[in-house]
């Protein structure tokens, strides 16, 4: 199913295309002028059928806007005033083709629309693949292992949109959730990426030292100030400054930070002239700022200046499906010279553990187990007692309800355990057809996927949107997978 926008001031033409295309299961939107079209184009369309003559604008102007905003959207120009000049201009600006009204051969019309849609869908998928590849490359460059959970993927999408805007961002989350790494990612995908990213922990300095570090000082400003010193705001000019643990800043520092955010100017300690800075501020905290404001420990006006947009990093216990992936990542970092893997029992125990220290604690645990594990597999005996004790408690009768493995993770663990047992029994010296083994695994996987999709479609009454929602995918992807698996 494709999304198609028809822009034509003739009501009959809009009705014609709705009748002509909706029968083919496409979603059709009709706009009668440029104003309605621009309103509709707040969302993406695969194809736009665009009249050259509109009451409040012209098709060429709208074509430029569409291709500038959505390069993968295909546009078919329509006119009853066809000229070679306008046709060539439209195609040079990115239109897929040019149609003359009235449409005499509906078969030809259908064919050209289908060709345009095929190209739009292919380009869209390619663009999505390119964006995914680019995201992975940037994530890797800043050391950010985001995982596959829906929460983190949505967070990254929002972060990328915010990165394009020159606004202050507040990142909140528990200790160890990766607030600085997320800030680095925002910087890396922003227009400031070629400039410096600098970070400072507001709780790591005394008030006087923090003021000097942030804003710099003039020579002789205080005892020991033997020379002029640029502060981090100046050093991060045109770049990004990350203020970690902003809730720990003293009242005096808060006043000065508020001035910078309001005016874009700083004063060095001992200085008399304001210095203009163009520094994007990303702040982070694990403190309840609203509570600190109520207790008069944090300025309300600074809080609202920082809280323009807030991103909340979920704790690891709320994205358990990412724990295995993160553990494997840290395992590879720790064991570059020798292969080491986690046993299914260890994966299960780590997934059930609450990780109060979040990703930082997970990284430390992996470093610990790799130091004491001499064999090729990390076993339960290598885990810290705190993880084994919680796992024992989880398995006890009348245990309190805590999130367990997801259904798909249980399946993967079961398959992984079975494979381990099977592989241990293989005599590779006697010969083993690896390709046949891989083909068989693929067949089993395809058959499993087919049965899952069939069960979902049966439960949803054949409704792909509902089935796709349950399976955490899109109707288009579900149709494609089901077709491939059948």
C-alpha positions as CSV (number, residue, x, y, z in Angstrom):
1,X,0.0,0.0,0.0
2,X,1.3,3.4,-1.0
3,X,0.4,6.9,0.1
4,X,-0.6,9.1,-2.8
5,X,-1.4,12.9,-2.8
6,X,-3.5,14.3,-5.6
7,X,-3.3,18.1,-6.0
8,X,-5.8,19.5,-8.4
9,X,-8.4,22.3,-8.2
10,X,-10.9,20.3,-10.2
11,X,-13.0,18.4,-7.7
12,X,-13.9,15.9,-10.4
13,X,-10.3,15.1,-11.0
14,X,-9.7,14.4,-7.3
15,X,-12.8,12.1,-7.2
16,X,-11.6,10.3,-10.3
17,X,-8.2,9.4,-8.8
18,X,-9.8,8.4,-5.5
19,X,-12.0,5.9,-7.4
20,X,-9.2,4.9,-9.8
21,X,-6.5,4.3,-7.1
22,X,-8.3,3.3,-3.9
23,X,-9.5,0.2,-5.6
24,X,-5.8,-0.8,-5.7
25,X,-5.5,-0.6,-1.9
26,X,-3.6,2.7,-2.0
27,X,-4.2,5.5,0.5
28,X,-5.4,8.6,-1.4
29,X,-5.4,12.2,-0.1
30,X,-6.8,15.0,-2.2
31,X,-5.8,18.7,-2.0
32,X,-7.6,21.4,-4.1
33,X,-4.9,24.1,-3.8
34,X,-1.4,24.8,-2.6
35,X,-2.4,25.6,0.9
36,X,-4.1,22.3,1.4
37,X,-1.2,20.5,-0.3
38,X,1.4,22.1,2.0
39,X,-0.7,21.1,5.0
40,X,-1.0,17.5,3.8
41,X,2.8,17.4,3.0
42,X,3.6,17.6,6.7
43,X,3.6,13.8,6.2
44,X,5.4,11.7,3.6
45,X,3.8,10.6,0.4
46,X,5.3,8.0,-2.0
47,X,3.7,9.8,-5.0
48,X,2.2,13.2,-5.7
49,X,0.0,13.8,-8.8
50,X,0.4,17.5,-9.2
51,X,-1.5,19.9,-11.4
52,X,0.6,22.6,-13.1
53,X,-2.0,25.3,-12.6
54,X,-3.4,25.9,-9.1
55,X,-5.4,28.9,-7.8
56,X,-2.9,30.0,-5.2
57,X,0.4,28.8,-6.5
58,X,1.9,26.9,-9.5
59,X,2.9,23.3,-9.8
60,X,6.6,24.1,-10.5
61,X,6.9,26.0,-7.2
62,X,5.3,23.2,-5.3
63,X,7.4,20.6,-7.1
64,X,10.6,22.4,-5.9
65,X,9.2,22.3,-2.3
66,X,8.3,18.6,-2.5
67,X,11.6,17.5,-3.9
68,X,13.6,19.7,-1.5
69,X,11.8,18.2,1.5
70,X,11.2,14.6,0.3
71,X,13.8,13.6,-2.3
72,X,12.5,10.0,-2.5
73,X,8.9,11.1,-3.3
74,X,8.0,10.8,-6.9
75,X,6.0,13.5,-8.6
76,X,3.8,13.2,-11.8
77,X,2.9,16.6,-13.2
78,X,-0.5,17.0,-14.8
79,X,-1.7,19.8,-17.1
80,X,-4.1,20.7,-19.8
81,X,-1.7,23.4,-20.9
82,X,1.2,21.2,-22.0
83,X,4.2,22.9,-23.5
84,X,7.7,21.4,-24.1
85,X,9.2,24.1,-22.0
86,X,7.2,23.4,-18.9
87,X,7.5,19.6,-19.3
88,X,11.3,19.8,-19.6
89,X,11.5,22.2,-16.6
90,X,9.4,19.9,-14.4
91,X,11.5,16.9,-15.3
92,X,14.8,18.8,-14.7
93,X,13.5,19.7,-11.3
94,X,12.9,16.1,-10.4
95,X,9.4,15.2,-11.7
96,X,9.1,11.5,-12.7
97,X,7.0,12.3,-15.8
98,X,4.5,14.6,-17.4
99,X,0.8,13.8,-18.0
100,X,-1.6,15.5,-20.3
101,X,-5.3,15.9,-19.4
102,X,-7.7,14.5,-20.3
103,X,-6.3,11.0,-19.8
104,X,-7.3,9.0,-22.9
105,X,-5.7,5.6,-22.2
106,X,-6.3,4.5,-18.6
107,X,-4.1,1.5,-19.1
108,X,-1.2,3.8,-19.9
109,X,-2.1,6.0,-16.9
110,X,-2.1,3.0,-14.6
111,X,1.2,1.8,-16.0
112,X,3.0,5.1,-15.4
113,X,1.6,5.4,-11.9
114,X,2.8,1.9,-11.0
115,X,6.2,2.6,-12.4
116,X,6.5,5.8,-10.4
117,X,5.3,4.0,-7.3
118,X,7.8,1.2,-7.8
119,X,10.6,3.6,-8.0
120,X,9.4,5.6,-5.0
121,X,9.1,2.5,-2.8
122,X,12.5,1.3,-3.9
123,X,14.2,4.7,-3.3
124,X,12.4,5.0,0.0
125,X,13.7,1.6,1.2
126,X,17.2,2.5,-0.1
127,X,17.1,5.8,1.7
128,X,16.0,4.0,4.9
129,X,18.8,1.5,4.5
130,X,21.3,4.4,4.0
131,X,20.0,6.2,7.0
132,X,20.2,3.1,9.1
133,X,23.8,2.5,7.9
134,X,24.7,6.1,8.6
135,X,23.1,5.9,12.1
136,X,25.1,2.7,12.9
137,X,28.4,4.4,11.7
138,X,27.8,7.5,13.9
139,X,26.8,5.4,16.9
140,X,29.9,3.3,16.5
141,X,32.1,6.4,16.2
142,X,30.9,7.8,19.6
143,X,30.8,4.4,21.3
144,X,27.1,4.3,21.6
145,X,25.5,0.8,21.6
146,X,21.9,1.7,21.4
147,X,20.4,-1.8,21.2
148,X,17.3,-2.8,19.4
149,X,14.6,-2.0,21.9
150,X,11.7,0.2,20.7
151,X,12.3,2.7,23.4
152,X,15.9,3.3,22.4
153,X,15.1,3.5,18.7
154,X,12.4,6.1,19.3
155,X,14.8,8.0,21.5
156,X,17.4,8.1,18.7
157,X,14.9,9.2,16.1
158,X,13.9,12.1,18.4
159,X,17.5,12.9,19.2
160,X,18.4,13.1,15.5
161,X,15.5,15.6,14.8
162,X,16.6,17.7,17.8
163,X,20.2,17.7,16.6
164,X,19.2,19.7,13.6
165,X,17.8,22.4,15.7
166,X,19.9,24.9,17.7
167,X,18.1,24.4,21.0
168,X,19.2,23.4,24.5
169,X,18.5,19.8,25.4
170,X,18.2,18.3,28.9
171,X,19.0,14.6,29.2
172,X,17.7,12.8,32.2
173,X,18.3,9.3,33.4
174,X,19.8,7.1,36.2
175,X,23.5,6.9,36.8
176,X,25.2,4.8,34.1
177,X,22.5,4.9,31.5
178,X,24.8,6.7,29.0
179,X,23.8,10.4,29.1
180,X,27.2,11.7,27.9
181,X,27.3,9.2,25.0
182,X,23.8,10.3,23.9
183,X,25.0,13.9,24.1
184,X,28.0,13.0,21.9
185,X,25.6,11.4,19.4
186,X,23.5,14.5,19.2
187,X,26.6,16.5,18.5
188,X,27.9,14.0,15.9
189,X,24.7,14.2,13.8
190,X,24.3,18.0,14.1
191,X,25.6,20.8,11.9
192,X,28.2,21.4,14.7
193,X,29.8,18.0,14.3
194,X,33.0,19.4,12.8
195,X,33.6,21.6,15.8
196,X,34.5,20.6,19.4
197,X,32.4,18.6,21.8
198,X,33.5,19.4,25.4
199,X,32.2,18.0,28.6
200,X,32.4,19.0,32.3
201,X,31.0,17.5,35.4
202,X,29.4,20.3,37.5
203,X,29.8,18.2,40.7
204,X,33.5,17.5,40.3
205,X,34.8,21.0,41.1
206,X,34.5,23.6,43.9
207,X,32.4,26.6,43.1
208,X,35.4,28.9,42.3
209,X,37.2,26.3,40.3
210,X,34.1,25.4,38.3
211,X,33.5,29.1,37.5
212,X,37.0,29.5,36.2
213,X,36.7,26.3,34.2
214,X,33.4,27.3,32.7
215,X,34.0,31.0,32.0
216,X,37.8,31.4,32.1
217,X,39.7,34.1,34.0
218,X,41.9,37.1,33.4
219,X,45.5,37.4,34.5
220,X,45.6,38.4,38.1
221,X,41.9,37.7,38.8
222,X,42.9,35.7,41.8
223,X,46.0,34.3,43.6
224,X,47.7,32.0,41.2
225,X,46.1,33.4,38.0
226,X,49.4,34.1,36.3
227,X,48.0,34.3,32.8
228,X,44.7,34.7,31.0
229,X,42.7,31.4,30.7
230,X,39.9,30.6,28.3
231,X,36.9,28.8,29.8
232,X,35.1,25.8,28.3
233,X,32.3,28.0,26.9
234,X,34.9,29.8,24.8
235,X,36.7,26.6,23.8
236,X,33.4,25.1,22.7
237,X,32.4,28.1,20.6
238,X,30.4,26.9,17.5
239,X,30.5,23.5,19.1
240,X,28.7,21.7,21.9
241,X,29.2,21.9,25.6
242,X,27.9,19.0,27.8
243,X,27.1,20.0,31.4
244,X,26.9,16.8,33.3
245,X,25.2,16.6,36.8
246,X,23.8,20.1,36.3
247,X,21.8,19.6,39.5
248,X,25.0,19.9,41.5
249,X,25.8,23.4,40.3
250,X,25.8,26.0,43.1
251,X,23.3,28.9,43.2
252,X,26.1,31.4,42.1
253,X,27.0,29.2,39.1
254,X,23.3,28.7,38.2
255,X,23.0,32.5,37.9
256,X,25.9,32.7,35.5
257,X,24.7,29.8,33.4
258,X,21.3,31.4,33.1
259,X,22.9,34.6,31.8
260,X,24.8,32.7,29.1
261,X,21.6,30.9,28.0
262,X,19.7,34.1,27.9
263,X,22.2,36.4,26.3
264,X,24.9,34.2,24.7
265,X,27.5,36.2,26.6
266,X,30.0,35.3,29.3
267,X,32.3,37.3,31.6
268,X,35.7,35.8,32.5
269,X,36.5,35.8,36.2
270,X,38.0,39.3,36.7
271,X,36.9,40.4,33.3
272,X,34.9,43.6,32.5
273,X,33.9,43.0,28.9
274,X,31.3,40.5,27.8
275,X,32.4,37.8,25.3
276,X,30.0,36.5,22.7
277,X,29.8,32.7,22.4
278,X,27.9,30.5,20.1
279,X,27.9,27.3,22.1
280,X,25.2,24.7,22.2
281,X,24.4,23.5,25.7
282,X,23.3,19.9,26.4
283,X,22.8,19.4,30.1
284,X,22.3,16.1,32.0
285,X,21.2,15.1,35.5
286,X,20.0,12.1,37.5
287,X,18.6,14.4,40.1
288,X,14.9,15.3,40.5
289,X,15.2,18.9,39.4
290,X,11.5,19.6,40.0
291,X,12.0,18.6,43.7
292,X,15.2,20.7,43.9
293,X,13.3,23.7,42.5
294,X,10.5,23.2,45.1
295,X,13.2,23.1,47.8
296,X,14.8,26.3,46.5
297,X,18.0,24.4,45.7
298,X,17.8,24.9,42.0
299,X,16.7,28.1,40.2
300,X,13.2,27.8,38.6
301,X,14.1,30.2,35.7
302,X,17.3,28.1,34.9
303,X,15.2,24.9,35.0
304,X,12.8,26.2,32.4
305,X,15.7,27.5,30.3
306,X,17.3,24.0,30.4
307,X,14.0,22.1,30.0
308,X,13.3,23.3,26.5
309,X,13.4,19.7,25.3
310,X,14.0,16.7,27.6
311,X,15.2,13.3,26.6
312,X,14.9,10.5,29.1
313,X,17.2,7.5,28.9
314,X,15.5,4.4,30.1
315,X,17.2,2.3,32.7
316,X,18.5,-1.1,31.6
317,X,15.8,-3.0,33.5
318,X,13.3,-1.3,31.2
319,X,15.0,-2.5,28.0
320,X,16.0,-6.0,28.9
321,X,15.9,-7.1,25.3
322,X,19.1,-5.1,24.8
323,X,21.1,-6.6,27.7
324,X,22.3,-9.6,25.7
325,X,23.4,-7.4,22.8
326,X,25.2,-5.0,25.1
327,X,26.9,-7.8,27.0
328,X,28.2,-9.3,23.7
329,X,29.5,-5.9,22.7
330,X,31.5,-5.5,25.9
331,X,32.6,-9.1,25.7
332,X,34.2,-8.4,22.3
333,X,35.9,-5.3,23.6
334,X,37.4,-7.2,26.5
335,X,38.4,-10.3,24.5
336,X,39.9,-9.1,21.2
337,X,42.5,-11.9,21.2
338,X,40.4,-14.9,22.2
339,X,36.8,-16.0,21.4
340,X,34.5,-16.0,24.4
341,X,30.8,-16.4,24.5
342,X,28.0,-16.4,27.2
343,X,26.2,-19.6,28.1
344,X,22.4,-19.5,27.7
345,X,22.1,-19.7,31.5
346,X,24.3,-16.7,31.9
347,X,22.3,-14.8,29.3
348,X,19.1,-15.6,31.2
349,X,20.5,-14.6,34.6
350,X,21.9,-11.3,33.2
351,X,18.6,-10.5,31.5
352,X,16.7,-11.1,34.7
353,X,19.1,-9.0,36.8
354,X,17.9,-5.4,37.6
355,X,21.2,-3.7,36.9
356,X,20.9,-0.7,39.3
357,X,24.2,0.6,37.9
358,X,22.8,0.2,34.4
359,X,25.2,0.0,31.4
360,X,28.2,1.1,33.4
361,X,27.6,-1.8,35.8
362,X,27.1,-4.2,32.9
363,X,30.4,-3.2,31.4
364,X,32.2,-3.7,34.8
365,X,30.6,-7.1,35.2
366,X,31.8,-8.2,31.8
367,X,35.3,-7.0,32.5
368,X,35.2,-9.0,35.8
369,X,34.0,-12.3,34.3
370,X,36.4,-12.2,31.4
371,X,39.3,-11.7,33.9
372,X,38.4,-14.9,35.8
373,X,37.0,-17.1,32.9
374,X,39.7,-19.4,31.5
375,X,37.6,-21.4,29.1
376,X,35.7,-20.5,25.9
377,X,32.3,-20.1,27.6
378,X,31.2,-17.8,30.5
379,X,29.3,-19.9,33.0
380,X,27.1,-19.2,36.0
381,X,30.1,-19.8,38.3
382,X,31.9,-16.8,36.8
383,X,29.1,-14.3,37.5
384,X,29.2,-12.0,40.6
385,X,27.2,-13.3,43.5
386,X,24.7,-10.4,43.4
387,X,23.5,-11.6,40.0
388,X,23.3,-15.3,41.0
389,X,21.5,-14.4,44.2
390,X,18.8,-12.4,42.5
391,X,18.4,-15.2,39.9
392,X,18.0,-17.7,42.7
393,X,15.4,-15.4,44.4
394,X,13.6,-15.1,41.0
395,X,13.4,-18.9,40.8
396,X,12.1,-19.3,44.4
397,X,8.4,-20.2,45.1
398,X,6.0,-17.2,45.6
399,X,8.6,-14.9,44.1
400,X,7.6,-11.3,43.5
401,X,6.7,-10.5,39.9
402,X,9.6,-9.1,37.9
403,X,10.0,-8.8,34.2
404,X,11.4,-12.0,32.7
405,X,12.8,-12.9,29.2
406,X,10.8,-11.8,26.2
407,X,9.1,-14.6,24.2
408,X,11.5,-14.2,21.3
409,X,14.6,-14.2,23.7
410,X,13.3,-17.4,25.3
411,X,13.1,-19.0,21.8
412,X,16.5,-17.8,20.9
413,X,18.0,-19.1,24.2
414,X,16.3,-22.5,23.7
415,X,17.6,-22.8,20.1
416,X,21.0,-21.7,21.3
417,X,21.1,-24.3,24.0
418,X,20.0,-27.0,21.6
419,X,22.7,-26.0,19.1
420,X,25.3,-26.1,21.8
421,X,24.4,-29.6,22.6
422,X,24.3,-30.6,19.0
423,X,27.6,-29.0,18.1
424,X,29.4,-30.7,21.0
425,X,28.5,-34.1,19.4
426,X,29.7,-33.3,15.9
427,X,32.8,-35.0,14.7
428,X,34.1,-32.4,12.3
429,X,37.0,-34.6,11.2
430,X,34.5,-37.2,9.9
431,X,33.0,-34.5,7.6
432,X,30.2,-32.1,8.0
433,X,28.2,-30.4,5.3
434,X,28.1,-26.8,6.6
435,X,26.1,-25.4,3.7
436,X,23.4,-28.0,4.1
437,X,23.3,-27.2,7.8
438,X,22.9,-23.5,7.1
439,X,20.2,-24.2,4.6
440,X,18.3,-26.3,7.0
441,X,18.5,-23.6,9.7
442,X,17.1,-21.1,7.3
443,X,14.2,-23.5,6.4
444,X,13.4,-23.9,10.1
445,X,13.5,-20.2,10.6
446,X,11.3,-19.5,7.7
447,X,8.8,-22.1,8.8
448,X,8.7,-20.6,12.3
449,X,8.2,-17.1,10.9
450,X,5.4,-18.3,8.6
451,X,3.5,-19.9,11.5
452,X,3.9,-16.8,13.7
453,X,2.6,-14.6,11.0
454,X,-0.3,-17.0,10.2
455,X,-1.3,-17.1,13.9
456,X,-1.2,-13.3,14.1
457,X,-3.3,-12.9,10.9
458,X,-5.8,-15.4,12.2
459,X,-6.1,-13.7,15.5
460,X,-6.5,-10.3,13.9
461,X,-9.2,-11.5,11.4
462,X,-6.8,-11.1,8.5
463,X,-6.0,-7.4,9.4
464,X,-2.4,-6.7,8.5
465,X,-2.2,-3.4,10.5
466,X,-3.3,-5.1,13.7
467,X,-1.1,-8.1,13.1
468,X,1.9,-5.9,12.3
469,X,1.3,-3.9,15.6
470,X,1.5,-7.1,17.6
471,X,4.6,-8.3,15.8
472,X,6.3,-4.9,16.2
473,X,6.7,-4.2,12.5
474,X,4.8,-2.5,9.6
475,X,2.0,-3.9,7.4
476,X,4.2,-3.5,4.3
477,X,7.1,-5.4,6.0
478,X,4.7,-8.1,7.2
479,X,3.2,-8.6,3.7
480,X,6.7,-8.9,2.3
481,X,7.8,-11.4,4.9
482,X,4.7,-13.5,4.7
483,X,5.0,-13.6,0.9
484,X,8.7,-14.6,1.2
485,X,8.0,-17.3,3.7
486,X,5.0,-18.9,1.9
